[in-house]
Amino acid sequence: MRLAMVAGETSGDLLASLLIGGLKSRWPAIELGGIGGPRMKALGFDAWWPSERLAVRGYVEVLRHYRGIKAIRDRLAARLLADPPRAFVGVDAPDFNLGLETRLKSAGIPTIHFVCPSIWAWRGGRAKAMARACDHVLCLFPFEPELLRVHGVAASYVGHPLADAIPLEPPRAAARAALGLGESEPVVALLPGSRRSEIEAIAPVFLQTAARLQRLRPALRFVLPVAPGLRARVEPLAAAHAPGVALQLLDGRSHEALAACDLTLIASGTATLEAALFKRPMVIAYRMHPLSWQIMKCMAYQPWVGLPNILCRDFVVPERLQQDCNPAQLEADVLAGLDDSAGAARLRARFDELHHLLRRDTARSATDAIAQVLQA
């Protein structure tokens, strides 16, 4: 059994690594290769290119890297067509994977896409592209399969692997002990993203916010998980924008940071769902190139950007985007969140319901669906 996989960026690496566990349980001798990150490689995945090569977000930002990314996709397609795997599994990264999957499917290689693109939030026209590209889609959210079936796309709801990986009761005390934090210390986790472009655009604002908060509340402690390969970029930003702040930079360890914190200031993305599963209050913020922002605004179908708000169908946590993503606004939001214990309790109840809804033994459910595709 040999499968090819492509996972882009840190969140895709995490999702794929959780899927690999299920694949190995069913097929212990399985061989996996393609594009992946450190978590996948730790499980024996043969990464021909690192997933960070695909970690670009935003239209303008992608244009700067287009030639390099296209060259990787062309070389990967040629390799897979010359030596076909039993199937191809594209993990998220739809702008990269759907085009690749279309070429492989037309050559008779079964294609599975893990994580339905957010056609319910924006770019609904992608559903037609998915019909051409995918033999089957593994959906993280329960309402997605029916949306895809309308467009002739076979799909299964497999739950979200993070809901299986994250305990229902967050290990706050253990996480604080592991990070050297006191039980009663107020802690804010800063998660400015895992892409270089996000670090450059968002990390300075988060660090400036931390500096303002530290002046107002000297007892505050801050933790900032750093994605692999980005520490050299984050350290000078911390020195420039948050000198003297009680800030601990972590190599990865985002789950420990979320379990330990009282609140997180967090970039929009998969990490916001992780924060919700850890039942943490949060302030969601994001900045991108102004032209990319205008394009995305025009395509949006919903008023929400953050996954917790989308899934709850309400602004259960603040969203501060573009101009609203500034130190003064974020400072006010963080302070309000830290001081609202009743609101934190209500939020925990909403997030607990969400956690149970998404908990479906995803690794096994997804592997069962993949097995069905291979037997078809």
Buried (B, 14 or more C-beta within 10 A) or exposed (E): BBBBBBBBBBBBBBBBBBBBBBBBEBBEEBBBBBBBBBBBBEBEBEBBBBBBBBBBBBBBBBEEBEEEBEEBBEEBBEBBBEEBBBBBBBBBBBBBBBBBBBBBBEEEBBBBBBBBBBBBBBBBEBBEBBBBBBBBBBBBBEEBBEBBEEBEBBBBBBBBBBBBBBEEEBBBEEBBBEBEBEEEEBBBBBBBBBBBBBBBBBBBBBBBBBBBBBEEEEEBBBBBBBBBBBEEBBEEBBEEBBEEBBBBBBEBBBBBBBBBBBBBBBBBBBBBBBBBBBBBBBBBBBBBBEEBBEBBEEEEEEEBBBBBBBBBEEEBBBBBBBEBBBBEBBBBBBBBBBEBEEBBEEBBEBBBEBBEBBBBBBBBBBBBBBEEBBEE
